[in-house]
Amino acid sequence: MNNWLGTLLTLVSGSAAWEGVKFFYPNISREIKAYKEAQKNLYESIDPILKAADELYGKLISIANEDFSTFTNRGLSNSKDIDLNRKYVYYLFCQFLAQLEYVRMKSQYSSISKIRKGRELLKFIETYESRSFRLVDRSIQRMIGESLILNSTGSYKVMSLSQFYINIHDASNKSNIWIKKIEDRLLATYDKEVRQSVLVFGVIVAALINHFDPNSRIVRSREIYKNKLSRESKMKIKRVLLKSYLSFIKNKEKYY
């Protein structure tokens, strides 16, 4: 009797469990699919972002070491080499913003937000656009990013340096009005406050590289130019950036 009752209970409970599985399976399946899609989108997005970040931060190290003379030495403003170098820096900023904007255009953030690393990338983007750390108005940064994203036969890509250089010399190109905002910001780096804001922006770029490529598998690791940061900038990095915006960053001391 007890054996029969035990068998019956096993069958009933097993049947109930199976019905429960069938009931919840569509939701579980959707979640698994969404998670895999988020991983795929993040993987496809982070590689070009890191490479653009590496190019930008590498150039910022060079600019910091020369105390922004490329932009502040008015006597060199007519030099073709200086002019070309300036435009190259504009491109690196714009290319980086374009890679960030592409994440928005591709997924509207809804996909990558389902995984931790994706949410952390969104926190970086939020930081770059915040009033405390952005270089120009958020809407302008987004328009700069959009202007460098090309759609060719349904495939999106970021504009090349050569095309950027052609466009920036085309007076009829309307996107130049937004790029001019980056130019104006960098040409104002004779002002200590503006210069420090650019350097702090660069520290955030370096933090992104270190966070998403800690073992330098995609790009190489670089030192933080702490000797170029003012005391106020270091405190802002310590007390605002790494506490309120990017609290998940490890080894915080290396940034200030």
Rosetta blueprint (number, residue, H / E / L):
1 M L
2 N H
3 N H
4 W H
5 L H
6 G H
7 T H
8 L H
9 L H
10 T H
11 L H
12 V H
13 S H
14 G H
15 S H
16 A H
17 A H
18 W H
19 E H
20 G H
21 V H
22 K H
23 F H
24 F H
25 Y H
26 P H
27 N H
28 I H
29 S H
30 R H
31 E H
32 I H
33 K H
34 A H
35 Y H
36 K H
37 E H
38 A H
39 Q H
40 K H
41 N H
42 L H
43 Y H
44 E H
45 S H
46 I H
47 D H
48 P H
49 I H
50 L H
51 K H
52 A H
53 A H
54 D H
55 E H
56 L H
57 Y H
58 G H
59 K H
60 L H
61 I H
62 S H
63 I H
64 A H
65 N H
66 E L
67 D L
68 F L
69 S H
70 T H
71 F H
72 T H
73 N L
74 R H
75 G H
76 L H
77 S L
78 N L
79 S L
80 K H
81 D H
82 I H
83 D H
84 L H
85 N H
86 R H
87 K H
88 Y H
89 V H
90 Y H
91 Y H
92 L H
93 F H
94 C H
95 Q H
96 F H
97 L H
98 A H
99 Q H
100 L H
101 E H
102 Y H
103 V H
104 R H
105 M H
106 K H
107 S H
108 Q L
109 Y L
110 S L
111 S L
112 I H
113 S H
114 K H
115 I L
116 R H
117 K H
118 G H
119 R H
120 E H
121 L H
122 L H
123 K H
124 F H
125 I H
126 E H
127 T H
128 Y H
129 E H
130 S L
131 R L
132 S L
133 F L
134 R L
135 L L
136 V L
137 D L
138 R H
139 S H
140 I H
141 Q H
142 R H
143 M H
144 I H
145 G H
146 E H
147 S H
148 L L
149 I E
150 L E
151 N E
152 S E
153 T L
154 G L
155 S E
156 Y E
157 K E
158 V E
159 M L
160 S L
161 L H
162 S H
163 Q H
164 F H
165 Y H
166 I H
167 N H
168 I H
169 H L
170 D L
171 A L
172 S L
173 N L
174 K L
175 S L
176 N H
177 I H
178 W H
179 I H
180 K H
181 K H
182 I H
183 E H
184 D H
185 R H
186 L H
187 L H
188 A L
189 T L
190 Y L
191 D L
192 K H
193 E H
194 V H
195 R H
196 Q H
197 S H
198 V H
199 L H
200 V H
201 F H
202 G H
203 V H
204 I H
205 V H
206 A H
207 A H
208 L H
209 I H
210 N H
211 H H
212 F H
213 D L
214 P L
215 N L
216 S L
217 R L
218 I L
219 V L
220 R L
221 S L
222 R L
223 E L
224 I L
225 Y L
226 K H
227 N H
228 K H
229 L L
230 S L
231 R H
232 E H
233 S H
234 K H
235 M H
236 K H
237 I H
238 K H
239 R H
240 V H
241 L H
242 L H
243 K H
244 S H
245 Y H
246 L L
247 S L
248 F L
249 I L
250 K L
251 N L
252 K H
253 E H
254 K H
255 Y H
256 Y L
